[in-house]
Amino acid sequence: MEPGEWERTLRASLGEAVVAVEPFAGTRGRVRFRAGRALDVFRTVHGAGFTHLSMVGAIDWVDHREVFYVVWSDAAKEYAILSTDVPADQPRVASATSVWPSANWHEREAWEMVDIQFEGHPDLRHLLMPDGYAFHPLLRSFKLHEPEELEVKVRHV
């Protein structure tokens, strides 16, 4: 694919949903998009042949949070990165599980660690931490607590 062609294709389909398409070594590029149009972006990128979601992650930048998705195209033998910023006080984005079912556990981890609310997620519950754990360990505001300060509900199986 020629430089700029990917961006032109995405902008033709998504318009203002695309904030920028930036070069990213070893990939087709990093597509920065508006969080409110996440499902449109996911469907368009999936339709462009990126049918495998490899990873969902999140970063706490204190004033906002970034959610990113790494997708793979078997046909092009190429990765692309999708990225959106969400406000720190309302970290919400649509779940990608309806487009890529593999997003399920990745989104659960991003919610658990960085407190990203994935709207429409079919089962947003703890994956790594015990049930009832109210903290998000990868938030920069997270403080280590003394064991006696924690009240963790234990699940009995």
CYANA upper distance limits for C-alpha pairs under 8 A (distance plus 0.5 A):
  1 MET  CA      5 GLU  CA      7.02
  1 MET  CA      6 TRP  CA      7.75
  2 GLU  CA      6 TRP  CA      8.25
  4 GLY  CA      8 ARG  CA      6.70
  5 GLU  CA      9 THR  CA      6.60
  6 TRP  CA     10 LEU  CA      6.72
  6 TRP  CA     28 ARG  CA      8.21
  7 GLU  CA     11 ARG  CA      6.51
  7 GLU  CA     20 ALA  CA      8.44
  7 GLU  CA     21 VAL  CA      6.40
  8 ARG  CA     12 ALA  CA      6.52
  9 THR  CA     13 SER  CA      7.06
 10 LEU  CA     14 LEU  CA      6.25
 10 LEU  CA     15 GLY  CA      7.91
 10 LEU  CA     18 VAL  CA      7.80
 10 LEU  CA     44 THR  CA      8.18
 11 ARG  CA     15 GLY  CA      4.99
 11 ARG  CA     16 GLU  CA      7.72
 11 ARG  CA     17 ALA  CA      8.39
 11 ARG  CA     18 VAL  CA      6.88
 13 SER  CA     44 THR  CA      7.90
 14 LEU  CA     18 VAL  CA      6.93
 14 LEU  CA     40 ASP  CA      7.80
 14 LEU  CA     41 VAL  CA      7.53
 14 LEU  CA     44 THR  CA      8.39
 17 ALA  CA     33 PHE  CA      6.00
 17 ALA  CA     34 ARG  CA      5.71
 17 ALA  CA     37 ARG  CA      6.39
 17 ALA  CA     41 VAL  CA      7.96
 18 VAL  CA     31 VAL  CA      7.54
 18 VAL  CA     32 ARG  CA      6.63
 18 VAL  CA     33 PHE  CA      5.00
 18 VAL  CA     34 ARG  CA      7.02
 19 VAL  CA     31 VAL  CA      8.11
 19 VAL  CA     32 ARG  CA      5.76
 19 VAL  CA     33 PHE  CA      5.48
 19 VAL  CA     34 ARG  CA      7.06
 20 ALA  CA     30 ARG  CA      8.50
 20 ALA  CA     31 VAL  CA      6.49
 20 ALA  CA     32 ARG  CA      5.64
 20 ALA  CA     33 PHE  CA      7.54
 21 VAL  CA     29 GLY  CA      6.85
 21 VAL  CA     30 ARG  CA      6.03
 21 VAL  CA     31 VAL  CA      5.02
 21 VAL  CA     32 ARG  CA      6.66
 22 GLU  CA     29 GLY  CA      6.04
 22 GLU  CA     30 ARG  CA      5.54
 22 GLU  CA     31 VAL  CA      7.00
 22 GLU  CA     32 ARG  CA      8.33
 23 PRO  CA     27 THR  CA      8.34
 23 PRO  CA     28 ARG  CA      7.84
 23 PRO  CA     29 GLY  CA      5.20
 23 PRO  CA     30 ARG  CA      6.76
 24 PHE  CA     28 ARG  CA      7.59
 24 PHE  CA     29 GLY  CA      5.28
 24 PHE  CA     30 ARG  CA      6.38
 25 ALA  CA     29 GLY  CA      7.97
 26 GLY  CA     78 GLU  CA      8.43
 26 GLY  CA     79 TYR  CA      8.07
 27 THR  CA     78 GLU  CA      6.49
 27 THR  CA     79 TYR  CA      5.36
 27 THR  CA     80 ALA  CA      5.83
 27 THR  CA     81 ILE  CA      8.04
 28 ARG  CA     78 GLU  CA      7.04
 28 ARG  CA     79 TYR  CA      6.64
 28 ARG  CA     80 ALA  CA      5.63
 28 ARG  CA     81 ILE  CA      8.42
 29 GLY  CA     79 TYR  CA      8.49
 29 GLY  CA     80 ALA  CA      5.98
 29 GLY  CA     81 ILE  CA      6.79
 30 ARG  CA     80 ALA  CA      6.68
 30 ARG  CA     81 ILE  CA      5.09
 30 ARG  CA     82 LEU  CA      6.25
 30 ARG  CA     83 SER  CA      7.50
 31 VAL  CA     80 ALA  CA      8.11
 31 VAL  CA     81 ILE  CA      6.56
 31 VAL  CA     82 LEU  CA      5.24
 31 VAL  CA     83 SER  CA      6.52
 32 ARG  CA     82 LEU  CA      6.49
 32 ARG  CA     83 SER  CA      5.23
 32 ARG  CA     84 THR  CA      6.10
 33 PHE  CA     37 ARG  CA      7.96
 33 PHE  CA     38 ALA  CA      7.79
 33 PHE  CA     41 VAL  CA      8.01
 33 PHE  CA     82 LEU  CA      7.80
 33 PHE  CA     83 SER  CA      6.72
 33 PHE  CA     84 THR  CA      5.75
 34 ARG  CA     38 ALA  CA      7.27
 34 ARG  CA     84 THR  CA      6.53
 34 ARG  CA     85 ASP  CA      7.91
 35 ALA  CA     84 THR  CA      6.17
 35 ALA  CA     85 ASP  CA      7.22
 35 ALA  CA     86 VAL  CA      7.19
 35 ALA  CA     92 ARG  CA      8.42
 35 ALA  CA     93 VAL  CA      6.25
 35 ALA  CA     94 ALA  CA      8.22
 36 GLY  CA     93 VAL  CA      7.44
 36 GLY  CA     94 ALA  CA      8.24
 37 ARG  CA     41 VAL  CA      6.87
 38 ALA  CA     42 PHE  CA      6.62
 38 ALA  CA     93 VAL  CA      7.41
 38 ALA  CA     94 ALA  CA      6.61
 39 LEU  CA     43 ARG  CA      6.58
 39 LEU  CA     94 ALA  CA      7.00
 39 LEU  CA     95 SER  CA      8.27
 39 LEU  CA     96 ALA  CA      7.42
 40 ASP  CA     44 THR  CA      6.61
 41 VAL  CA     45 VAL  CA      6.55
 42 PHE  CA     46 HIS  CA      6.48
 42 PHE  CA     96 ALA  CA      7.39
 42 PHE  CA     99 VAL  CA      7.18
 43 ARG  CA     47 GLY  CA      6.49
 43 ARG  CA     99 VAL  CA      6.91
 44 THR  CA     48 ALA  CA      6.72
 45 VAL  CA     49 GLY  CA      7.33
 45 VAL  CA     50 PHE  CA      6.36
 46 HIS  CA     50 PHE  CA      5.17
 46 HIS  CA     51 THR  CA      5.62
 46 HIS  CA     99 VAL  CA      7.86
 47 GLY  CA     51 THR  CA      8.10
 49 GLY  CA     73 SER  CA      5.92
 49 GLY  CA     74 ASP  CA      7.95
 49 GLY  CA     75 ALA  CA      7.31
 49 GLY  CA     76 ALA  CA      8.32
 50 PHE  CA     71 VAL  CA      6.34
 50 PHE  CA     72 TRP  CA      5.56
 50 PHE  CA     73 SER  CA      4.65
 50 PHE  CA     74 ASP  CA      7.85
 50 PHE  CA     79 TYR  CA      8.42
 50 PHE  CA     80 ALA  CA      8.45
 51 THR  CA     71 VAL  CA      7.75
 51 THR  CA     72 TRP  CA      7.00
 51 THR  CA     73 SER  CA      6.53
 51 THR  CA     74 ASP  CA      8.17
 51 THR  CA    100 TRP  CA      7.90
 52 HIS  CA     71 VAL  CA      6.11
 52 HIS  CA     72 TRP  CA      5.59
 52 HIS  CA     73 SER  CA      7.14
 52 HIS  CA    100 TRP  CA      7.50
 53 LEU  CA     69 TYR  CA      7.71
 53 LEU  CA     70 VAL  CA      6.55
 53 LEU  CA     71 VAL  CA      4.93
 53 LEU  CA     72 TRP  CA      6.82
 53 LEU  CA    100 TRP  CA      6.67
 53 LEU  CA    102 SER  CA      6.88
 53 LEU  CA    103 ALA  CA      7.34
 54 SER  CA     69 TYR  CA      8.09
 54 SER  CA     70 VAL  CA      5.93
 54 SER  CA     71 VAL  CA      6.04
 54 SER  CA     72 TRP  CA      7.35
 54 SER  CA    102 SER  CA      8.31
 55 MET  CA     69 TYR  CA      6.15
 55 MET  CA     70 VAL  CA      5.62
 55 MET  CA     71 VAL  CA      7.75
 55 MET  CA    103 ALA  CA      7.85
 55 MET  CA    106 HIS  CA      6.93
 56 VAL  CA     67 VAL  CA      7.76
 56 VAL  CA     68 PHE  CA      6.20
 56 VAL  CA     69 TYR  CA      5.04
 56 VAL  CA     70 VAL  CA      7.05
 56 VAL  CA    103 ALA  CA      7.25
 56 VAL  CA    106 HIS  CA      5.78
 56 VAL  CA    107 GLU  CA      6.80
 56 VAL  CA    110 ALA  CA      7.75
 57 GLY  CA     67 VAL  CA      6.32
 57 GLY  CA     68 PHE  CA      5.86
 57 GLY  CA     69 TYR  CA      7.08
 57 GLY  CA    106 HIS  CA      7.61
 57 GLY  CA    107 GLU  CA      8.07
 57 GLY  CA    110 ALA  CA      6.25
 58 ALA  CA     65 ARG  CA      7.39
 58 ALA  CA     66 GLU  CA      5.95
 58 ALA  CA     67 VAL  CA      4.88
 58 ALA  CA     68 PHE  CA      6.65
 58 ALA  CA    110 ALA  CA      6.32
 58 ALA  CA    114 VAL  CA      6.95
 58 ALA  CA    116 ILE  CA      8.15
 59 ILE  CA     65 ARG  CA      6.08
 59 ILE  CA     66 GLU  CA      5.67
 59 ILE  CA     67 VAL  CA      7.14
 59 ILE  CA    114 VAL  CA      7.45
 60 ASP  CA     64 HIS  CA      7.03
 60 ASP  CA     65 ARG  CA      5.12
 60 ASP  CA     66 GLU  CA      7.15
 60 ASP  CA     88 ALA  CA      8.40
 60 ASP  CA    114 VAL  CA      7.15
 60 ASP  CA    138 LEU  CA      7.92
 60 ASP  CA    139 LEU  CA      6.27
 60 ASP  CA    140 ARG  CA      7.03
 61 TRP  CA     65 ARG  CA      5.96
 61 TRP  CA     66 GLU  CA      7.83
 61 TRP  CA    140 ARG  CA      8.40
 62 VAL  CA     88 ALA  CA      7.30
 62 VAL  CA    139 LEU  CA      8.49
 62 VAL  CA    140 ARG  CA      7.17
 62 VAL  CA    141 SER  CA      8.47
 63 ASP  CA     87 PRO  CA      7.63
 63 ASP  CA     88 ALA  CA      6.25
 64 HIS  CA     85 ASP  CA      7.13
 64 HIS  CA     86 VAL  CA      6.34
 64 HIS  CA     87 PRO  CA      5.16
 64 HIS  CA     88 ALA  CA      4.80
 64 HIS  CA     89 ASP  CA      8.38
 64 HIS  CA     91 PRO  CA      8.43
 65 ARG  CA     85 ASP  CA      6.15
 65 ARG  CA     86 VAL  CA      5.84
 65 ARG  CA     87 PRO  CA      6.78
 65 ARG  CA     88 ALA  CA      6.23
 65 ARG  CA     91 PRO  CA      7.34
 66 GLU  CA     83 SER  CA      7.37
 66 GLU  CA     84 THR  CA      6.18
 66 GLU  CA     85 ASP  CA      4.94
 66 GLU  CA     86 VAL  CA      6.75
 67 VAL  CA     83 SER  CA      6.23
 67 VAL  CA     84 THR  CA      5.94
 67 VAL  CA     85 ASP  CA      6.84
 67 VAL  CA     86 VAL  CA      8.12
 68 PHE  CA     81 ILE  CA      7.36
 68 PHE  CA     82 LEU  CA      5.97
 68 PHE  CA     83 SER  CA      4.74
 68 PHE  CA     84 THR  CA      6.96
 69 TYR  CA     81 ILE  CA      6.17
 69 TYR  CA     82 LEU  CA      5.48
 69 TYR  CA     83 SER  CA      6.86
 70 VAL  CA     79 TYR  CA      7.30
 70 VAL  CA     80 ALA  CA      6.47
 70 VAL  CA     81 ILE  CA      5.17
 70 VAL  CA     82 LEU  CA      6.94
 71 VAL  CA     79 TYR  CA      6.06
 71 VAL  CA     80 ALA  CA      5.89
 71 VAL  CA     81 ILE  CA      6.80
 71 VAL  CA     82 LEU  CA      8.27
 72 TRP  CA     77 LYS  CA      7.73
 72 TRP  CA     78 GLU  CA      6.31
 72 TRP  CA     79 TYR  CA      4.96
 72 TRP  CA     80 ALA  CA      6.97
 73 SER  CA     77 LYS  CA      6.01
 73 SER  CA     78 GLU  CA      5.96
 73 SER  CA     79 TYR  CA      6.88
 74 ASP  CA     78 GLU  CA      7.67
 86 VAL  CA     90 GLN  CA      7.55
 86 VAL  CA     91 PRO  CA      5.65
 86 VAL  CA     92 ARG  CA      6.95
 86 VAL  CA     93 VAL  CA      7.96
 87 PRO  CA     91 PRO  CA      5.87
 87 PRO  CA     92 ARG  CA      8.45
 91 PRO  CA    115 ASP  CA      7.63
 91 PRO  CA    116 ILE  CA      5.66
 91 PRO  CA    117 GLN  CA      6.53
 92 ARG  CA    116 ILE  CA      6.39
 92 ARG  CA    117 GLN  CA      5.20
 92 ARG  CA    118 PHE  CA      6.47
 92 ARG  CA    119 GLU  CA      7.29
 93 VAL  CA    116 ILE  CA      8.04
 93 VAL  CA    117 GLN  CA      6.98
 93 VAL  CA    118 PHE  CA      5.78
 93 VAL  CA    119 GLU  CA      6.53
 94 ALA  CA    118 PHE  CA      5.75
 94 ALA  CA    119 GLU  CA      5.11
 94 ALA  CA    120 GLY  CA      6.85
 94 ALA  CA    121 HIS  CA      8.31
 95 SER  CA    103 ALA  CA      8.27
 95 SER  CA    107 GLU  CA      8.05
 95 SER  CA    118 PHE  CA      5.23
 95 SER  CA    119 GLU  CA      5.93
 95 SER  CA    120 GLY  CA      6.09
 95 SER  CA    121 HIS  CA      5.76
 96 ALA  CA    100 TRP  CA      6.35
 96 ALA  CA    101 PRO  CA      7.89
 96 ALA  CA    103 ALA  CA      6.44
 96 ALA  CA    104 ASN  CA      8.44
 96 ALA  CA    121 HIS  CA      8.42
 97 THR  CA    101 PRO  CA      4.89
 97 THR  CA    102 SER  CA      7.21
 97 THR  CA    103 ALA  CA      5.63
 97 THR  CA    104 ASN  CA      6.25
 97 THR  CA    121 HIS  CA      7.18
 97 THR  CA    122 PRO  CA      8.38
102 SER  CA    106 HIS  CA      7.93
103 ALA  CA    107 GLU  CA      6.28
104 ASN  CA    108 ARG  CA      6.87
104 ASN  CA    121 HIS  CA      7.84
104 ASN  CA    122 PRO  CA      8.31
104 ASN  CA    123 ASP  CA      8.26
105 TRP  CA    109 GLU  CA      6.74
105 TRP  CA    127 LEU  CA      8.02
106 HIS  CA    110 ALA  CA      6.80
107 GLU  CA    111 TRP  CA      6.52
107 GLU  CA    118 PHE  CA      7.45
107 GLU  CA    124 LEU  CA      8.33
108 ARG  CA    112 GLU  CA      6.56
108 ARG  CA    123 ASP  CA      8.49
108 ARG  CA    124 LEU  CA      6.12
108 ARG  CA    125 ARG  CA      6.95
108 ARG  CA    126 HIS  CA      7.26
108 ARG  CA    127 LEU  CA      6.88
109 GLU  CA    113 MET  CA      6.47
109 GLU  CA    126 HIS  CA      8.18
109 GLU  CA    127 LEU  CA      6.86
109 GLU  CA    128 LEU  CA      7.78
110 ALA  CA    114 VAL  CA      6.01
110 ALA  CA    115 ASP  CA      7.21
110 ALA  CA    116 ILE  CA      6.66
111 TRP  CA    115 ASP  CA      4.85
111 TRP  CA    116 ILE  CA      4.95
111 TRP  CA    117 GLN  CA      6.50
111 TRP  CA    118 PHE  CA      7.88
111 TRP  CA    124 LEU  CA      8.21
111 TRP  CA    136 HIS  CA      8.48
112 GLU  CA    116 ILE  CA      8.24
112 GLU  CA    125 ARG  CA      8.37
112 GLU  CA    126 HIS  CA      6.79
112 GLU  CA    127 LEU  CA      7.90
112 GLU  CA    128 LEU  CA      8.23
112 GLU  CA    129 MET  CA      8.12
112 GLU  CA    135 PHE  CA      8.49
112 GLU  CA    136 HIS  CA      6.27
112 GLU  CA    137 PRO  CA      8.44
113 MET  CA    136 HIS  CA      5.13
113 MET  CA    137 PRO  CA      5.81
113 MET  CA    138 LEU  CA      5.60
113 MET  CA    139 LEU  CA      7.61
114 VAL  CA    136 HIS  CA      6.01
114 VAL  CA    137 PRO  CA      7.52
114 VAL  CA    138 LEU  CA      5.86
114 VAL  CA    139 LEU  CA      5.88
115 ASP  CA    136 HIS  CA      6.56
115 ASP  CA    139 LEU  CA      8.25
118 PHE  CA    124 LEU  CA      8.25
126 HIS  CA    130 PRO  CA      7.25
126 HIS  CA    131 ASP  CA      6.61
129 MET  CA    133 TYR  CA      6.95
130 PRO  CA    152 VAL  CA      7.83
130 PRO  CA    153 LYS  CA      7.98
130 PRO  CA    154 VAL  CA      7.42
130 PRO  CA    155 ARG  CA      8.07
131 ASP  CA    152 VAL  CA      7.98
131 ASP  CA    153 LYS  CA      6.73
131 ASP  CA    154 VAL  CA      7.12
131 ASP  CA    155 ARG  CA      7.00
132 GLY  CA    152 VAL  CA      6.16
132 GLY  CA    153 LYS  CA      5.57
132 GLY  CA    154 VAL  CA      8.03
133 TYR  CA    151 GLU  CA      8.49
133 TYR  CA    152 VAL  CA      6.16
133 TYR  CA    153 LYS  CA      7.77
135 PHE  CA    142 PHE  CA      7.87
136 HIS  CA    142 PHE  CA      7.31
137 PRO  CA    142 PHE  CA      6.26
138 LEU  CA    142 PHE  CA      7.42
145 HIS  CA    149 GLU  CA      6.78
145 HIS  CA    150 LEU  CA      7.53
146 GLU  CA    150 LEU  CA      7.65
